[in-house]
Amino acid sequence: MARKSLIARERKRERMVAKYAEKRAALKAAGDWEALDAMPRNSNPIRLHNRCGLTGRPRGYMRKFGLCRVKFREMALDGKIPGIRKASW
């Protein structure tokens, strides 16, 4: 489990990106780079990092499911993810 502060920081960044998305797009279209520089750093979507929805683990993230590889495997083996089964050949 990731530290609560890291998970909270990432959620705060997500909220800030959503809050400033329209304003950033307008400034980019206008080419006003000074105003973009003056905006908060965390309003840039580049600063977001994908994390597991259950544990907050930053590595081994699977976009399609929003989970890290560890939780994905556990849930798949328990049959909690529809359409996923263990491969054997």
Secondary structure, 3 states (H helix, E strand, C coil): CCCHHHHHHHHHHHHHHHHHHHHHHHHHHHCCHHHHHHCCHHHCHHHCCCCCCCCCCCCCEECCCCEEHHHHHHHHHHCCCCCCCCCCC
